[in-house]
Amino acid sequence: MNETLPKAQFLQKSKLKLIDCDIHPRLRSIADLKPYLSTRWWDTIQTYGLRKRHGFVKGHPYPKSQPGDGARRDSWPENGDPSGSSLPLMQQQHLDYYGVDIGVMNPLWPGSGDQNADLSAALASAHNDWQLDLWHAKEPRLRPSIVVPYENIEASVAEIHKRAPNKSFCQVFLLSRTNEALGRKKYWPIYEAAVQYNLPIGIHVFGFSGVPISSSGWPSFYIEEMAEHGTACSALVTSMIMEGLFERFPTLKIVMIEAGFGWIPSLGWRLDKSWKNMRGEVPHLKRAPSEYLKDHIYVTTQPIEEPEKPEHLIDLIDWIGWDKVMFASDYAHWDFDDPIFSVPPNWSEERRRKIYSENAMSVFRF
């Protein structure tokens, strides 16, 4: 690669647009939400603090060697604010540097996981105002997600109805760790509201369920936590299929964010095998489980699997579908993926164009 040529020009020269499906804006502090919270809720936060639904877990979900919840070390503003909290730095370091046409904002904290369900609803709504005022209004390339307090179903539906008429919002945003499996009918009003506005459901890994990601208790090591995202996401997608979610909402799109995707074909094969023998238990399913997977589940590239034989990655995407994979950088986290290198340059321009922009344009209505 010619290092003297700005990276944005490489995409421009190849006539490829770039849509980043996973950018993490960050609060400088909880005080950023004060203008959007009632006196009651601000006083509650100041007096009692936040009570994440996380019980046994203490500390951050990232290694201590990566400060600021997994931040890139070069993404900290000079004034000492948290990584990802500075729009000018994000523009300089990412949006302008790579020529990002559109970036989807996925705020991870603290809008959805407080023990107090009403406070969680207030925080989610405040987070949505914050995205609009502090980010999108100043940088239209950054598109907000509708953060919902997904354990408070009524409030989640109300928030979708409040925000969805504003076409700047591009998805309904959940986290993968929920109190119950995400296919359960208690969550269906959220999906129904999303479908009403033709919005996809974005599900980012992590969350505040209060239960371990493993089916056998709390992991001992951070590396377990990361590897088990695949099994956790397999469980929530299986729940959606088996509960009949996609039969009820045939146009619903689910975007799995930062979940990898190597687990998807094997899940489809195993589900199909079991379904052939036990389909009488789920008569509401009209098709093989793998067909629902292929029709409704979209994935992002970060973290992309890196098999020893590159052709295995092609086989993997062949099964999932080249129209189901979308680029994501995970800016400003330490495992950020460079847009130039994360999609192999020897893939056809048609495939790269789909991943870099066309698939996202279709899913998010850009």
C-alpha positions in Angstrom: 0.0 0.0 0.0 1.3 3.5 -0.8 1.5 5.1 2.6 1.8 8.6 1.2 -1.8 8.4 -0.1 -4.5 9.1 2.6 -6.5 6.0 3.4 -9.8 7.6 2.4 -8.5 8.0 -1.2 -8.0 4.2 -1.5 -11.7 3.6 -1.2 -12.5 6.6 -3.4 -10.1 5.4 -6.1 -11.9 2.0 -6.1 -15.3 3.8 -6.1 -16.3 2.1 -2.9 -18.5 3.9 -0.4 -18.0 3.1 3.3 -20.7 2.5 5.9 -19.4 1.6 9.4 -22.1 -0.3 11.3 -20.4 -0.2 14.8 -19.1 3.1 16.1 -19.2 3.7 19.9 -19.7 7.3 21.1 -19.0 7.6 24.8 -20.2 9.9 27.5 -17.6 12.2 29.0 -19.4 11.5 32.3 -23.0 10.8 33.4 -23.4 14.5 33.6 -23.7 14.6 29.8 -27.2 13.2 30.3 -28.3 15.7 32.9 -29.9 18.1 30.4 -32.2 15.2 29.2 -33.2 13.9 32.6 -35.9 15.1 34.9 -34.9 16.5 38.3 -36.2 13.3 39.9 -33.9 11.0 38.0 -30.9 13.3 38.2 -31.3 13.5 42.0 -31.7 9.7 42.1 -28.4 9.2 40.2 -26.6 11.7 42.4 -28.0 10.2 45.7 -28.1 6.5 44.9 -26.0 6.0 41.8 -26.5 3.4 39.2 -27.2 -0.3 40.0 -26.3 -2.4 37.0 -28.0 -5.7 36.8 -24.8 -7.6 37.0 -24.6 -9.1 40.5 -21.6 -11.3 40.7 -19.4 -9.5 38.2 -17.2 -6.6 39.4 -14.9 -4.4 37.4 -14.8 -3.8 33.7 -15.5 -6.4 31.0 -12.2 -5.7 29.3 -8.6 -6.4 30.4 -7.0 -3.9 32.7 -4.3 -3.4 30.0 -6.9 -1.7 27.9 -8.1 1.3 29.9 -11.5 3.0 29.5 -13.5 -0.1 28.7 -11.3 -1.4 25.9 -10.2 1.9 24.3 -7.6 2.3 21.7 -4.7 4.0 23.4 -4.4 6.7 20.6 -8.1 7.6 20.9 -8.1 9.5 24.1 -8.6 13.3 23.8 -5.8 15.5 25.1 -8.0 17.0 27.8 -8.3 13.6 29.5 -11.9 12.8 28.5 -12.7 9.2 27.9 -11.9 7.5 24.6 -14.7 7.9 22.0 -16.1 11.0 23.7 -14.6 13.6 21.4 -16.4 14.3 18.1 -13.5 16.3 16.6 -11.0 13.5 17.4 -13.4 10.9 16.0 -13.8 12.9 12.8 -10.0 13.4 12.4 -9.0 9.9 13.4 -11.8 7.8 11.8 -14.6 9.5 9.8 -12.4 11.8 7.7 -9.3 9.6 7.8 -11.1 6.7 6.1 -13.7 8.7 4.3 -16.6 7.1 6.2 -19.9 8.0 4.4 -22.2 6.9 7.2 -21.5 5.6 10.7 -24.0 3.8 12.9 -23.7 4.8 16.6 -24.1 2.0 19.2 -23.9 3.5 22.7 -23.1 0.7 25.2 -23.6 2.4 28.5 -25.7 3.2 30.6 -29.0 3.3 28.8 -30.6 -0.1 29.3 -29.3 -2.1 32.2 -30.2 -0.5 35.5 -32.0 -2.5 38.2 -34.5 0.3 38.5 -36.6 -0.3 35.3 -38.0 3.3 35.3 -34.5 4.8 35.7 -33.3 2.6 32.9 -36.1 3.9 30.7 -35.2 7.5 31.6 -31.5 6.8 30.8 -32.3 5.2 27.4 -34.4 8.2 26.4 -31.7 10.6 27.5 -29.2 8.6 25.6 -31.3 9.1 22.4 -31.5 12.8 22.9 -27.8 12.9 23.5 -27.0 11.1 20.3 -29.2 13.6 18.4 -27.9 16.8 20.0 -24.2 16.1 20.7 -23.4 13.9 17.7 -25.8 13.7 14.8 -26.7 17.4 14.8 -23.0 18.3 14.6 -22.0 15.4 12.3 -24.8 14.1 10.1 -22.7 11.2 8.9 -23.2 9.7 12.4 -26.6 8.1 12.6 -28.3 7.3 16.0 -29.7 4.0 17.2 -32.9 3.9 19.3 -31.6 2.7 22.7 -34.4 0.9 24.5 -34.7 -0.3 28.1 -35.5 -3.8 26.8 -36.5 -5.3 30.2 -39.2 -2.6 30.4 -41.3 -3.6 27.5 -43.9 -0.9 27.7 -41.2 1.8 27.9 -39.3 0.3 25.1 -42.3 0.4 22.8 -43.1 3.9 23.8 -39.5 5.0 23.0 -39.6 3.4 19.6 -42.9 5.2 18.8 -41.3 8.4 20.0 -38.1 8.1 18.0 -38.9 6.1 14.9 -40.7 8.9 13.0 -37.3 10.7 13.0 -35.6 9.1 10.0 -32.2 9.9 11.4 -32.6 6.8 13.7 -31.6 3.7 11.8 -32.2 0.8 14.2 -33.6 -0.4 17.5 -30.7 -1.2 19.7 -30.4 -4.0 22.3 -27.6 -5.9 24.0 -27.2 -9.7 23.8 -27.4 -10.4 27.6 -31.1 -10.2 28.6 -33.1 -11.6 31.5 -34.8 -14.1 29.3 -34.1 -15.6 25.9 -34.8 -13.0 23.3 -37.3 -15.0 21.4 -39.7 -15.1 24.3 -43.1 -13.5 23.6 -42.5 -10.9 26.4 -40.1 -9.1 24.0 -42.4 -9.4 20.9 -44.0 -5.9 21.3 -40.5 -4.5 20.8 -40.1 -6.4 17.5 -43.7 -5.5 16.4 -42.9 -1.8 16.9 -39.7 -2.1 15.0 -41.4 -3.8 12.1 -44.1 -1.1 12.1 -41.4 1.4 11.2 -39.4 -0.9 9.0 -36.4 -0.7 11.4 -33.9 -3.6 12.0 -33.1 -4.8 15.5 -29.4 -4.3 16.2 -28.1 -6.7 19.0 -24.6 -5.9 20.3 -22.8 -8.3 22.5 -22.4 -7.7 26.2 -25.2 -6.4 28.4 -26.6 -6.5 31.9 -28.6 -9.7 32.4 -27.2 -10.5 35.8 -26.6 -14.1 34.6 -23.3 -15.5 33.3 -22.6 -15.7 29.5 -21.7 -19.4 30.0 -24.3 -22.1 30.5 -22.1 -23.5 33.3 -21.4 -20.5 35.5 -19.2 -17.5 35.5 -16.0 -17.7 33.4 -12.7 -17.4 35.1 -10.9 -15.5 32.3 -11.6 -12.7 30.0 -10.7 -14.8 27.0 -13.6 -17.2 27.9 -15.9 -14.2 28.0 -15.0 -13.2 24.4 -15.0 -16.7 23.0 -18.4 -17.5 24.5 -20.2 -14.6 22.7 -20.7 -17.1 19.9 -22.5 -19.6 22.1 -24.5 -16.9 23.8 -25.6 -15.4 20.4 -26.4 -19.0 19.2 -28.8 -19.3 22.1 -30.7 -16.1 21.5 -31.0 -16.7 17.7 -32.2 -20.2 18.4 -34.8 -18.8 20.7 -36.0 -16.4 18.1 -36.4 -19.2 15.5 -38.0 -21.8 17.8 -40.4 -19.4 19.4 -41.8 -18.6 15.9 -40.7 -14.9 15.9 -39.9 -14.9 12.2 -43.2 -16.6 11.3 -45.0 -13.8 13.2 -42.8 -11.0 11.7 -41.6 -12.2 8.3 -40.0 -8.8 7.5 -38.0 -8.5 10.7 -34.2 -8.1 10.3 -31.8 -8.9 13.1 -28.3 -7.5 13.0 -25.7 -9.3 15.2 -23.0 -6.7 16.1 -19.5 -7.7 17.2 -20.7 -11.3 17.6 -18.5 -12.9 14.9 -20.3 -15.2 12.5 -18.3 -18.5 12.3 -20.9 -20.0 14.6 -23.8 -19.5 12.2 -23.5 -22.3 9.7 -22.9 -25.0 12.3 -25.9 -23.7 14.3 -28.0 -24.0 11.1 -26.9 -27.5 10.4 -27.4 -28.7 14.0 -30.9 -27.1 14.2 -31.9 -28.6 10.9 -30.9 -32.1 12.0 -32.8 -31.8 15.3 -35.8 -30.2 13.6 -36.2 -33.2 11.3 -36.7 -35.5 14.3 -38.6 -33.1 16.6 -40.5 -30.9 14.3 -43.7 -32.0 16.0 -42.8 -29.9 19.0 -42.7 -26.7 16.9 -45.5 -27.1 14.4 -45.5 -23.3 14.0 -42.3 -23.5 12.1 -43.1 -23.8 8.4 -39.5 -24.1 7.2 -36.2 -25.5 8.2 -34.4 -23.5 10.9 -31.5 -22.7 8.7 -33.8 -20.9 6.2 -34.9 -18.5 8.9 -31.2 -17.9 9.7 -30.4 -17.1 6.1 -33.4 -14.9 5.7 -33.4 -12.8 8.9 -29.9 -12.7 10.4 -27.3 -10.1 9.4 -23.8 -9.9 10.7 -21.0 -7.4 11.0 -17.4 -8.0 10.2 -15.8 -7.0 13.5 -14.5 -9.4 14.8 -14.1 -11.3 11.6 -13.0 -14.9 11.7 -9.5 -15.5 10.3 -9.1 -19.2 9.4 -5.7 -20.5 8.4 -7.0 -21.2 4.9 -8.5 -17.9 3.5 -10.9 -19.9 1.3 -12.6 -21.2 4.4 -13.8 -17.6 5.1 -15.3 -17.5 1.6 -17.1 -20.8 2.2 -18.4 -19.4 5.5 -19.8 -16.2 3.8 -21.1 -18.3 0.9 -23.4 -20.1 3.4 -24.5 -17.0 5.3 -25.0 -15.0 2.2 -22.9 -12.1 0.7 -25.9 -9.9 1.1 -25.9 -10.5 4.9 -22.5 -9.3 5.9 -21.7 -5.6 6.7 -18.6 -3.7 7.6 -17.9 -2.6 11.2 -14.8 -1.1 12.7 -15.7 -1.1 16.5 -14.2 2.4 16.8 -12.8 3.4 19.3 -12.1 0.1 20.9 -8.7 -1.6 21.1 -9.7 -4.4 18.7 -10.7 -1.8 16.1 -10.6 -3.1 12.5 -9.0 -0.9 9.8 -11.4 -0.6 6.8 -8.6 -1.0 4.4 -7.3 -4.3 5.7 -10.4 -6.0 7.3 -12.0 -7.0 3.9 -9.5 -8.9 1.8 -8.5 -6.8 -1.2 -8.4 -9.8 -3.5 -12.2 -10.3 -3.2 -14.2 -9.1 -6.2 -15.3 -5.5 -6.2 -18.9 -6.7 -6.2 -18.4 -8.6 -2.9 -16.4 -5.8 -1.3 -19.0 -3.2 -2.4 -21.8 -5.3 -0.8 -19.9 -5.5 2.5 -18.6 -2.0 2.6 -21.9 -0.3 1.9 -24.7 -1.8 -0.2 -25.9 -4.3 2.4 -26.0 -1.7 5.1 -27.8 0.8 2.8 -30.6 -1.8 2.3 -30.9 -2.9 5.9 -30.8 0.6 7.5 -32.8 2.4 4.8 -29.9 4.8 4.0 
